[in-house]
Amino acid sequence: MIKNDTWVKPYLKKYKPLLRMIFILGTLTVFCGGALMFTSGYTIDKSATRPYNILLIYVPVLLTRAFGIGRPVFRYLERLRSHNWVLKVTSDLRTRLYKTLEKDASYFNEEHKSGEILGLLAEDINHIQNLFLRTVFPAIIGYIVVILVSLGIGFFNIWFGLLILLLLVVETVLVPLVSVAVESARKAHQKQIKAQLYTELTDNILGANDWIIANRQADFKNLTNDNIHQLNVSKIQSMSFTQSRDFLLNVVFGIMIVTLLIFTNLYFTGNQEQANWVAAFALGLLPLSDSLIPVSQGFEEWPEYKDSIQRLNGIQTVDQQLPAQTTIDLDKTDIKIDNVSFNYSSESKELITDFSQVIPNGNKLAIIGPSGSGKTTILQLLMGDLQAIKGKITINDVDVLQLQDQRTELFSVLNQDPFLFNTSVMNNIRLGNEHATEEQVKEAIQRVGMKETIEKLPQKYDTLVEESGQRFSGGEKQRLSLARILLQDTPIVLLDEPTVGLDPITENKLLETLFDVLSDKTIIWVTHHLHSINHADKVIFLSDSQIEMQGNPVELYKTNKHFQELYKMDQGK
């Protein structure tokens, strides 16, 4: 896993100097803690012999003060540097994850549920952060301390040094490995329950209105109780194991203290001067527990972190190498789709096969077809979100993949459920053009027929739209989103079934407004039925990845019997 990792290992190298400083400061913190107790023990023993001159304990007193000051200072600096390092890394990770999700959004929608993506964002990056703070840093500092302590005692007696090393290995290697073995399955189970909770909560919140309509609010509240109960039981079991393990670690540490007392009594009681070191060695070992016990705690959480690393490394990114970027004149945008084919994977059936169209500047094209026929995929190919396996899409004879730096100036999109943020009406519309003046925003709102509605609100244009635009109806949200498009002022507008869920009267009024205010734009309109199809210059019917029929809707109605039948069925005749 580490060999093929691309989400953790690269950052160990990227910020290597800062990482090295963290380990030095962490080791100095532990050293100062042990040295503080060591010099304190020596001072206590030396003072008990009633030295005839205070200068005989002046140096240990001075060192006690120095180590007493050094320990919190080094600890503060180590925490400052370690958190700085972790924040740098997690910032890079979050940016990378966002770009991956944003760049390959279409693939993620096919492969992952919303709850799983939420788990990636909320859980896995935090686990990477905790991996360093709770496992990597304490473990490395702990092992440095183990080596230094063993060498220090081994300097006086190699056998006692080896015995202390053995006990330290039990403390920092054996017990942590047992913790991993015992907790691995339990942590994996907890992770699985959390993933289920994310998915269930996401699905149920998105469908909350249906629960309310069905008068099943109580069932909605109790839906996740079983999973939450299982999670709590598993966490209690983990806490019980942690308490037992920490007790064992303290017992092992107690054995080390006793061993050290035996060692000092054998080697430092030959005379009074040597006896002053007995308490120094024993007390000097005590603070080391603060750096050794966290090693087991960090190892215990490794299975949880491992799962997150594997999941992040399992993200399949699209290997889409963009050609050199260029720009085109926006005054005229002629679109050509030349024998384009597309599928999401080599094993799946082609969703689009040999699709060709010429869409002159200012034309209105409607694309109709059953669900799964590839209508929305054509829009994604046109914007460059997806890359065709065959064929090419050009604007003014330039491949759309060469225009990705200019895409926000070329395309604007109105989809089925446009999102309104919980801020003012003015800010929501200005999202289309952050530099737009207040007058330009008001003009856009007026053009989409929302001026009267907005000016009746408590604070007019400064009124909060509430979460997800709940203050407005579906048709009103579409009109406000249309106002954004007017401010964005792109030559090509993509309509992805914008009237789904609207009643016929609202739908008809919205479409009238759409094609009126966008009369000078090129429009590619994905729709599911033939209502108001007369707004289009050309209509395409997709079926089984290919064009079944196409032409001007008025001409088709006159000459094509199949079109007449579909139109009558759509009208309920």
VEXDREN-2710 file (C-alpha; in Angstrom, 1 decimal):
% VEXDREN-2710
k/r/px/py/pz
1/MET/0.0/0.0/0.0
2/ILE/2.8/2.4/0.9
3/LYS/4.7/1.6/-2.3
4/ASN/1.8/2.6/-4.5
5/ASP/0.5/5.4/-2.3
6/THR/0.1/8.8/-4.0
7/TRP/-1.9/10.7/-1.2
8/VAL/0.5/10.5/1.8
9/LYS/4.0/9.6/0.7
10/PRO/4.6/12.6/-1.7
11/TYR/4.0/15.1/1.1
12/LEU/6.6/13.5/3.3
13/LYS/9.1/14.6/0.7
14/LYS/7.6/17.9/-0.1
15/TYR/7.9/19.4/3.4
16/LYS/10.9/17.3/4.5
17/PRO/12.8/20.2/6.3
18/LEU/9.8/21.1/8.4
19/LEU/9.2/17.4/9.2
20/ARG/12.8/17.0/10.3
21/MET/12.4/20.0/12.6
22/ILE/9.3/18.5/14.1
23/PHE/11.2/15.3/15.1
24/ILE/14.1/17.3/16.6
25/LEU/11.8/19.5/18.6
26/GLY/9.7/16.5/19.8
27/THR/12.9/14.7/20.9
28/LEU/14.1/17.8/22.7
29/THR/10.8/18.1/24.5
30/VAL/11.1/14.5/25.8
31/PHE/14.7/15.1/26.6
32/CYS/14.0/18.2/28.6
33/GLY/11.2/16.4/30.5
34/GLY/13.5/13.6/31.5
35/ALA/16.4/15.9/32.2
36/LEU/14.2/18.0/34.4
37/MET/13.3/15.1/36.6
38/PHE/16.9/13.7/36.5
39/THR/18.4/17.0/37.7
40/SER/15.6/17.4/40.3
41/GLY/16.3/13.9/41.6
42/TYR/20.0/14.6/41.8
43/THR/19.4/18.0/43.6
44/ILE/17.1/16.3/46.1
45/ASP/19.7/13.6/47.0
46/LYS/22.5/16.1/47.0
47/SER/20.6/18.5/49.3
48/ALA/19.8/15.6/51.7
49/THR/23.6/15.2/52.4
50/ARG/23.7/18.8/53.7
51/PRO/26.4/20.2/51.4
52/TYR/28.6/22.7/53.2
53/ASN/28.4/25.1/50.3
54/ILE/25.4/26.1/48.2
55/LEU/27.6/26.3/45.2
56/LEU/27.7/22.4/45.2
57/ILE/24.1/22.3/44.0
58/TYR/24.1/25.5/42.1
59/VAL/24.7/23.8/38.7
60/PRO/21.9/21.2/39.1
61/VAL/19.5/24.0/40.3
62/LEU/20.4/26.0/37.3
63/LEU/19.9/23.0/35.0
64/THR/16.5/22.3/36.6
65/ARG/15.4/25.8/35.8
66/ALA/16.7/25.5/32.2
67/PHE/15.1/22.2/31.5
68/GLY/11.9/23.3/33.2
69/ILE/11.7/26.3/30.8
70/GLY/13.0/24.2/27.8
71/ARG/10.3/21.5/28.1
72/PRO/7.2/23.7/27.5
73/VAL/9.1/25.9/25.0
74/PHE/10.1/23.0/22.9
75/ARG/6.7/21.4/23.2
76/TYR/5.0/24.6/22.1
77/LEU/7.4/24.9/19.1
78/GLU/6.9/21.2/18.2
79/ARG/3.1/21.6/18.3
80/LEU/3.3/24.8/16.3
81/ARG/5.5/23.2/13.6
82/SER/3.6/19.9/13.5
83/HIS/0.2/21.5/13.1
84/ASN/1.7/23.9/10.6
85/TRP/3.0/20.9/8.6
86/VAL/-0.3/19.0/8.9
87/LEU/-2.3/22.0/7.8
88/LYS/-0.1/22.5/4.8
89/VAL/-0.5/18.8/3.8
90/THR/-4.3/18.7/4.4
91/SER/-4.7/21.9/2.5
92/ASP/-2.9/20.3/-0.5
93/LEU/-5.0/17.2/0.0
94/ARG/-8.3/19.0/0.1
95/THR/-7.4/21.1/-3.0
96/ARG/-6.3/17.9/-4.8
97/LEU/-9.5/16.1/-3.8
98/TYR/-11.7/19.0/-4.9
99/LYS/-10.0/19.3/-8.2
100/THR/-10.3/15.5/-8.7
101/LEU/-14.0/15.6/-7.9
102/GLU/-14.6/18.7/-10.0
103/LYS/-12.6/17.5/-13.0
104/ASP/-14.1/14.0/-13.1
105/ALA/-17.5/14.9/-11.7
106/SER/-19.4/13.0/-14.4
107/TYR/-17.4/9.8/-13.6
108/PHE/-18.0/10.2/-9.9
109/ASN/-21.7/10.5/-10.4
110/GLU/-21.6/7.2/-12.2
111/GLU/-19.4/5.4/-9.7
112/HIS/-20.1/6.9/-6.2
113/LYS/-23.1/7.9/-4.2
114/SER/-23.5/11.3/-2.6
115/GLY/-22.9/9.8/0.8
116/GLU/-19.7/8.2/-0.2
117/ILE/-18.4/11.5/-1.6
118/LEU/-19.4/13.2/1.6
119/GLY/-17.4/10.5/3.5
120/LEU/-14.4/11.3/1.3
121/LEU/-14.6/15.0/2.1
122/ALA/-15.6/14.8/5.8
123/GLU/-13.8/11.6/7.1
124/ASP/-10.9/10.5/5.0
125/ILE/-8.9/13.8/4.8
126/ASN/-9.4/14.3/8.6
127/HIS/-8.0/10.7/9.1
128/ILE/-4.9/11.6/7.0
129/GLN/-4.5/14.6/9.3
130/ASN/-4.8/12.5/12.5
131/LEU/-2.5/9.8/11.0
132/PHE/0.4/12.3/11.3
133/LEU/-0.6/14.0/14.5
134/ARG/-1.6/10.8/16.5
135/THR/0.4/8.0/14.9
136/VAL/3.4/9.0/12.7
137/PHE/4.8/11.9/14.9
138/PRO/4.4/10.2/18.3
139/ALA/5.7/6.8/17.0
140/ILE/8.9/8.3/15.4
141/ILE/9.7/10.5/18.4
142/GLY/9.0/7.5/20.7
143/TYR/11.4/5.3/18.8
144/ILE/14.1/8.0/18.9
145/VAL/13.6/8.1/22.7
146/VAL/13.8/4.3/22.9
147/ILE/17.2/4.3/21.1
148/LEU/18.6/7.1/23.2
149/VAL/17.5/5.7/26.6
150/SER/18.8/2.2/25.7
151/LEU/22.1/3.6/24.6
152/GLY/22.4/5.7/27.7
153/ILE/21.8/2.9/30.1
154/GLY/23.9/0.5/28.0
155/PHE/26.8/2.9/28.4
156/PHE/27.0/1.9/32.0
157/ASN/26.0/-1.8/31.7
158/ILE/25.1/-3.5/28.4
159/TRP/22.9/-6.2/30.0
160/PHE/20.7/-3.7/31.8
161/GLY/20.6/-1.6/28.6
162/LEU/19.4/-4.7/26.7
163/LEU/16.8/-5.4/29.4
164/ILE/15.5/-1.9/29.3
165/LEU/15.5/-2.1/25.5
166/LEU/13.4/-5.3/25.7
167/LEU/10.8/-3.7/28.0
168/LEU/10.7/-0.6/25.7
169/VAL/10.2/-2.8/22.7
170/VAL/7.2/-4.4/24.5
171/GLU/5.9/-0.9/25.3
172/THR/6.4/0.6/21.8
173/VAL/6.2/-2.4/19.4
174/LEU/4.6/-5.5/20.8
175/VAL/1.6/-3.9/22.6
176/PRO/0.9/-1.5/19.6
177/LEU/0.9/-4.5/17.2
178/VAL/-1.5/-6.4/19.5
179/SER/-3.6/-3.3/19.6
180/VAL/-3.8/-3.2/15.8
181/ALA/-4.6/-6.9/15.7
182/VAL/-7.4/-6.6/18.2
183/GLU/-8.9/-3.4/17.0
184/SER/-8.5/-3.8/13.3
185/ALA/-11.8/-5.7/12.6
186/ARG/-13.6/-3.5/15.1
187/LYS/-12.4/-0.2/13.5
188/ALA/-13.3/-1.6/10.1
189/HIS/-16.8/-2.3/11.3
190/GLN/-17.1/1.2/12.7
191/LYS/-15.9/2.6/9.4
192/GLN/-18.5/0.6/7.5
193/ILE/-21.3/1.7/9.8
194/LYS/-20.2/5.4/9.4
195/ALA/-20.2/5.0/5.7
196/GLN/-23.7/3.5/5.8
197/LEU/-24.9/6.4/8.0
198/TYR/-23.5/9.0/5.5
199/THR/-25.3/7.3/2.6
200/GLU/-28.5/6.8/4.5
201/LEU/-28.6/10.3/5.9
202/THR/-27.8/11.9/2.6
203/ASP/-30.5/9.9/0.8
204/ASN/-33.1/10.5/3.4
205/ILE/-32.4/14.2/3.7
206/LEU/-32.7/14.6/0.0
207/GLY/-36.0/12.8/0.2
208/ALA/-37.2/14.5/3.4
209/ASN/-40.3/16.0/1.6
210/ASP/-41.5/12.5/0.7
211/TRP/-41.3/11.3/4.3
212/ILE/-43.3/14.4/5.4
213/ILE/-45.9/13.9/2.7
214/ALA/-46.3/10.2/3.7
215/ASN/-46.7/11.4/7.4
216/ARG/-43.8/9.1/8.5
217/GLN/-41.7/11.7/10.4
218/ALA/-41.2/9.2/13.3
219/ASP/-40.0/6.5/10.9
220/PHE/-37.6/9.0/9.4
221/LYS/-36.1/9.9/12.8
222/ASN/-35.7/6.3/13.8
223/LEU/-34.3/5.1/10.5
224/THR/-30.7/5.2/11.6
225/ASN/-31.1/4.2/15.2
226/ASP/-29.9/0.6/14.7
227/ASN/-26.7/1.7/13.0
228/ILE/-26.1/4.4/15.7
229/HIS/-26.6/1.8/18.4
230/GLN/-24.2/-0.7/16.8
231/LEU/-21.6/2.1/16.4
232/ASN/-22.0/3.1/20.1
233/VAL/-21.6/-0.5/21.3
234/SER/-18.5/-1.0/19.2
235/LYS/-17.0/2.3/20.5
236/ILE/-17.7/1.2/24.1
237/GLN/-15.8/-2.1/23.4
238/SER/-12.9/-0.1/22.0
239/MET/-12.8/2.1/25.1
240/SER/-12.8/-0.9/27.3
241/PHE/-9.9/-2.4/25.4
242/THR/-8.0/0.9/25.5
243/GLN/-8.3/1.2/29.3
244/SER/-7.0/-2.4/29.7
245/ARG/-4.2/-1.8/27.3
246/ASP/-3.1/1.4/29.0
247/PHE/-3.1/-0.3/32.4
248/LEU/-0.8/-3.0/31.0
249/LEU/1.5/-0.3/29.5
250/ASN/1.7/1.3/33.0
251/VAL/2.5/-2.1/34.5
252/VAL/5.3/-2.6/32.0
253/PHE/6.6/0.9/32.8
254/GLY/6.5/0.1/36.5
255/ILE/8.7/-2.9/35.8
256/MET/11.2/-0.6/34.0
257/ILE/11.3/1.7/37.1
258/VAL/11.9/-1.3/39.4
259/THR/14.6/-2.6/37.0
260/LEU/16.3/0.8/37.0
261/LEU/16.2/1.0/40.8
262/ILE/17.9/-2.4/40.9
263/PHE/20.5/-1.1/38.4
264/THR/21.2/2.1/40.2
265/ASN/21.5/0.3/43.6
266/LEU/24.0/-2.1/42.1
267/TYR/26.2/0.5/40.4
268/PHE/25.7/3.8/42.2
269/THR/25.9/3.0/45.9
270/GLY/29.6/2.5/46.3
271/ASN/29.9/5.8/48.1
272/GLN/27.9/8.8/49.1
273/GLU/28.7/10.8/45.9
274/GLN/27.5/7.9/43.7
275/ALA/24.3/7.5/45.8
276/ASN/23.2/11.0/44.7
277/TRP/22.5/9.6/41.3
278/VAL/20.0/6.8/42.4
279/ALA/16.9/9.1/42.5
280/ALA/18.1/10.9/39.4
281/PHE/18.0/7.8/37.2
282/ALA/14.7/6.6/38.6
283/LEU/12.9/10.0/38.3
284/GLY/14.4/10.7/34.9
285/LEU/12.6/7.7/33.4
286/LEU/9.1/8.7/34.7
287/PRO/8.3/11.5/32.1
288/LEU/9.1/9.1/29.3
289/SER/5.6/7.5/29.7
290/ASP/4.1/10.6/28.1
291/SER/6.0/9.9/24.9
292/LEU/5.8/6.0/24.9
293/ILE/2.1/5.3/25.7
294/PRO/0.7/7.4/22.8
295/VAL/2.6/5.1/20.4
296/SER/0.1/2.3/21.2
297/GLN/-2.8/4.7/21.0
298/GLY/-1.7/5.8/17.5
299/PHE/-1.1/2.3/16.3
300/GLU/-4.6/1.3/17.5
301/GLU/-6.1/3.8/15.1
302/TRP/-4.0/2.7/12.1
303/PRO/-6.7/0.4/10.6
304/GLU/-9.0/3.4/10.4
305/TYR/-6.4/5.5/8.7
306/LYS/-5.3/2.7/6.4
307/ASP/-8.9/2.3/5.1
308/SER/-9.0/6.1/4.3
309/ILE/-5.6/6.0/2.5
310/GLN/-6.8/3.0/0.4
311/ARG/-10.1/4.7/-0.4
312/LEU/-8.3/7.9/-1.5
313/ASN/-5.8/5.9/-3.6
314/GLY/-8.7/4.0/-5.1
315/ILE/-10.1/7.2/-6.6
316/GLN/-10.0/6.6/-10.3
317/THR/-9.1/9.8/-12.1
318/VAL/-9.7/10.4/-15.7
319/ASP/-6.4/10.4/-17.7
320/GLN/-7.4/13.4/-19.9
321/GLN/-4.5/15.2/-21.2
322/LEU/-5.6/18.6/-22.5
323/PRO/-3.9/20.0/-25.6
324/ALA/-2.4/23.5/-25.8
325/GLN/-5.0/26.1/-24.9
326/THR/-6.2/28.9/-27.1
327/THR/-9.1/31.4/-27.4
328/ILE/-11.6/32.2/-30.1
329/ASP/-13.7/35.3/-31.0
330/LEU/-17.0/35.1/-29.0
331/ASP/-19.0/37.3/-31.4
332/LYS/-19.8/34.2/-33.6
333/THR/-19.7/30.6/-32.3
334/ASP/-20.4/27.9/-34.9
335/ILE/-20.4/24.4/-33.3
336/LYS/-19.6/21.2/-35.2
337/ILE/-19.9/17.7/-33.7
338/ASP/-18.2/15.3/-36.0
339/ASN/-18.8/11.5/-35.7
340/VAL/-18.5/11.5/-31.9
341/SER/-18.7/8.3/-29.9
342/PHE/-18.5/7.9/-26.1
343/ASN/-18.7/5.3/-23.4
344/TYR/-17.7/5.5/-19.7
345/SER/-15.5/2.4/-19.8
346/SER/-14.1/-0.1/-22.3
347/GLU/-16.4/-2.8/-20.9
348/SER/-19.7/-0.8/-21.2
349/LYS/-21.9/-0.2/-24.3
350/GLU/-21.4/3.0/-26.2
351/LEU/-23.7/5.7/-24.9
352/ILE/-23.2/7.8/-28.0
353/THR/-22.3/6.4/-31.4
354/ASP/-21.2/8.4/-34.5
355/PHE/-23.1/11.5/-33.4
356/SER/-22.8/14.4/-35.8
357/GLN/-24.4/17.9/-35.9
358/VAL/-23.7/21.4/-37.2
359/ILE/-25.1/24.1/-35.0
360/PRO/-24.7/27.6/-36.5
361/ASN/-24.3/30.6/-34.4
362/GLY/-27.6/31.7/-32.8
363/ASN/-29.5/28.4/-33.6
364/LYS/-31.8/26.7/-31.1
365/LEU/-31.3/22.9/-31.0
366/ALA/-33.6/20.6/-29.0
367/ILE/-32.4/17.1/-28.0
368/ILE/-35.1/14.6/-27.0
369/GLY/-34.9/11.0/-26.0
370/PRO/-35.6/8.5/-23.2
371/SER/-33.6/8.4/-20.0
372/GLY/-30.2/7.0/-20.5
373/SER/-30.1/7.8/-24.2
374/GLY/-27.1/10.2/-23.8
375/LYS/-28.8/13.6/-23.9
376/THR/-26.9/15.1/-20.9
377/THR/-23.7/13.3/-22.0
378/ILE/-23.7/15.3/-25.2
379/LEU/-23.8/18.5/-23.2
380/GLN/-20.8/17.3/-21.1
381/LEU/-18.9/16.4/-24.2
382/LEU/-19.6/19.8/-25.7
383/MET/-18.2/21.6/-22.6
384/GLY/-15.2/19.3/-22.4
385/ASP/-16.1/17.6/-19.1
386/LEU/-16.0/14.3/-21.0
387/GLN/-13.6/13.4/-23.8
388/ALA/-15.0/11.4/-26.8
389/ILE/-13.4/8.1/-27.6
390/LYS/-13.8/8.9/-31.3
391/GLY/-14.6/12.0/-33.3
392/LYS/-14.2/15.7/-32.4
393/ILE/-16.3/18.7/-31.3
394/THR/-15.2/22.1/-32.5
395/ILE/-16.2/25.7/-32.1
396/ASN/-15.1/27.9/-34.9
397/ASP/-13.0/25.0/-36.1
398/VAL/-11.1/24.8/-32.8
399/ASP/-11.4/21.7/-30.6
400/VAL/-13.4/22.3/-27.4
401/LEU/-10.5/20.7/-25.4
402/GLN/-8.3/23.6/-26.5
403/LEU/-10.9/26.1/-25.2
404/GLN/-11.1/24.9/-21.5
405/ASP/-9.5/28.1/-20.2
406/GLN/-12.2/30.0/-22.0
407/ARG/-15.2/27.7/-21.1
408/THR/-16.8/30.1/-18.6
409/GLU/-16.9/32.8/-21.3
410/LEU/-18.3/30.3/-23.8
411/PHE/-20.9/28.3/-21.9
412/SER/-23.6/28.9/-19.3
413/VAL/-25.9/26.2/-18.0
414/LEU/-29.4/26.0/-16.6
415/ASN/-30.2/22.6/-15.3
416/GLN/-33.1/20.8/-13.5
417/ASP/-32.4/22.0/-10.0
418/PRO/-30.3/25.2/-10.0
419/PHE/-28.8/26.0/-6.6
420/LEU/-29.4/29.2/-4.7
421/PHE/-27.1/30.0/-1.8
422/ASN/-28.4/31.2/1.6
423/THR/-27.4/34.8/0.9
424/SER/-29.2/37.8/-0.6
425/VAL/-31.0/37.8/-3.9
426/MET/-28.5/40.3/-5.2
427/ASN/-25.5/38.1/-4.3
428/ASN/-27.1/35.0/-5.8
429/ILE/-27.7/36.8/-9.2
430/ARG/-24.3/38.4/-9.1
431/LEU/-22.7/34.9/-9.1
432/GLY/-23.0/35.1/-12.9
433/ASN/-20.7/38.1/-13.0
434/GLU/-19.1/39.3/-9.7
435/HIS/-18.3/42.6/-11.3
436/ALA/-21.9/43.4/-12.3
437/THR/-23.3/46.7/-10.9
438/GLU/-26.5/46.8/-8.9
439/GLU/-28.3/48.3/-11.8
440/GLN/-27.2/45.5/-14.1
441/VAL/-28.5/42.9/-11.6
442/LYS/-31.8/44.6/-11.3
443/GLU/-32.1/44.8/-15.1
444/ALA/-31.4/41.1/-15.4
445/ILE/-34.1/40.4/-12.8
446/GLN/-36.5/42.6/-14.6
447/ARG/-35.9/40.8/-17.9
448/VAL/-36.7/37.4/-16.4
449/GLY/-40.0/38.7/-15.0
450/MET/-39.0/38.6/-11.3
451/LYS/-38.8/42.4/-10.5
452/GLU/-42.3/42.6/-9.0
453/THR/-41.8/39.5/-6.9
454/ILE/-38.5/40.6/-5.5
455/GLU/-39.6/44.1/-4.7
456/LYS/-42.5/42.7/-2.6
457/LEU/-40.0/40.9/-0.3
458/PRO/-39.2/42.4/3.1
459/GLN/-35.7/43.6/2.1
460/LYS/-36.2/43.5/-1.6
461/TYR/-32.9/42.7/-3.3
462/ASP/-31.1/42.2/0.0
463/THR/-33.6/39.5/1.2
464/LEU/-32.0/36.2/2.1
465/VAL/-33.2/33.4/-0.2
466/GLU/-32.9/30.8/2.6
467/GLU/-31.2/27.5/2.4
468/SER/-31.3/26.0/-1.2
469/GLY/-33.6/28.9/-2.2
470/GLN/-36.6/27.6/-0.1
471/ARG/-38.2/31.1/-0.2
472/PHE/-38.9/30.6/-3.9
473/SER/-40.9/28.2/-6.0
474/GLY/-39.3/26.0/-8.6
475/GLY/-40.3/28.3/-11.4
476/GLU/-39.0/31.3/-9.5
477/LYS/-35.6/29.6/-8.8
478/GLN/-35.3/28.9/-12.5
479/ARG/-35.9/32.5/-13.4
480/LEU/-33.4/33.7/-10.9
481/SER/-30.9/31.3/-12.3
482/LEU/-31.7/32.6/-15.8
483/ALA/-30.9/36.1/-14.5
484/ARG/-27.4/34.7/-13.6
485/ILE/-27.0/33.5/-17.1
486/LEU/-28.0/36.9/-18.5
487/LEU/-25.2/38.5/-16.4
488/GLN/-22.7/35.9/-17.4
489/ASP/-23.6/36.7/-21.0
490/THR/-22.1/33.7/-22.8
491/PRO/-22.8/33.0/-26.5
492/ILE/-23.8/29.4/-25.9
493/VAL/-26.5/28.4/-23.3
494/LEU/-27.1/24.8/-22.4
495/LEU/-30.5/23.9/-21.0
496/ASP/-30.6/20.5/-19.2
497/GLU/-34.3/19.8/-18.7
498/PRO/-34.9/23.1/-16.8
499/THR/-38.7/22.6/-16.6
500/VAL/-38.8/19.2/-14.9
501/GLY/-41.2/19.2/-12.0
502/LEU/-43.0/22.4/-13.0
503/ASP/-46.7/22.5/-13.8
504/PRO/-47.7/23.1/-17.4
505/ILE/-48.6/26.7/-17.0
506/THR/-45.4/27.6/-15.2
507/GLU/-43.4/25.5/-17.6
508/ASN/-44.9/27.3/-20.6
509/LYS/-44.3/30.8/-19.1
510/LEU/-40.7/29.9/-18.2
511/LEU/-39.9/28.6/-21.7
512/GLU/-41.5/31.7/-23.3
513/THR/-39.2/33.8/-21.1
514/LEU/-36.1/31.7/-21.8
515/PHE/-36.3/31.8/-25.5
516/ASP/-37.3/35.5/-25.5
517/VAL/-34.4/36.8/-23.4
518/LEU/-31.9/34.4/-25.0
519/SER/-33.1/35.0/-28.5
520/ASP/-29.6/36.1/-29.6
521/LYS/-27.8/33.1/-28.1
522/THR/-27.0/29.6/-29.3
523/ILE/-29.2/27.3/-27.3
524/ILE/-28.9/23.5/-26.9
525/TRP/-31.9/22.3/-25.1
526/VAL/-32.2/18.8/-23.6
527/THR/-35.8/18.0/-22.8
528/HIS/-37.9/14.9/-22.1
529/HIS/-41.1/15.9/-24.1
530/LEU/-42.3/17.9/-27.0
531/HIS/-44.1/20.7/-25.1
532/SER/-43.1/24.1/-26.6
533/ILE/-40.8/22.4/-29.1
534/ASN/-41.8/25.0/-31.6
535/HIS/-39.2/27.3/-29.9
536/ALA/-36.4/25.2/-31.5
537/ASP/-35.0/25.6/-35.0
538/LYS/-34.2/21.9/-35.1
539/VAL/-35.1/18.8/-33.0
540/ILE/-33.1/15.6/-32.6
541/PHE/-34.6/12.3/-31.3
542/LEU/-32.0/10.0/-29.7
543/SER/-32.7/6.3/-29.3
544/ASP/-30.2/3.5/-28.6
545/SER/-27.2/5.8/-28.8
546/GLN/-28.1/7.1/-32.3
547/ILE/-30.3/9.7/-34.0
548/GLU/-33.7/8.2/-34.8
549/MET/-35.0/11.3/-36.6
550/GLN/-34.2/15.0/-36.8
551/GLY/-35.4/18.2/-38.5
552/ASN/-37.3/21.4/-38.0
553/PRO/-40.2/20.6/-35.7
554/VAL/-42.8/22.4/-37.9
555/GLU/-41.7/20.5/-41.0
556/LEU/-41.5/17.2/-39.1
557/TYR/-45.1/17.6/-37.9
558/LYS/-46.2/18.1/-41.4
559/THR/-44.3/15.3/-43.0
560/ASN/-43.3/12.7/-40.4
561/LYS/-46.1/10.4/-39.1
562/HIS/-44.0/9.1/-36.2
563/PHE/-43.3/12.7/-35.0
564/GLN/-47.1/13.4/-35.2
565/GLU/-47.8/10.4/-33.1
566/LEU/-45.2/11.3/-30.5
567/TYR/-46.5/14.9/-30.4
568/LYS/-50.0/13.8/-29.8
569/MET/-49.0/11.4/-27.1
570/ASP/-47.0/14.1/-25.4
571/GLN/-50.1/16.4/-25.5
572/GLY/-52.2/13.6/-24.0
573/LYS/-54.3/13.2/-27.2
END
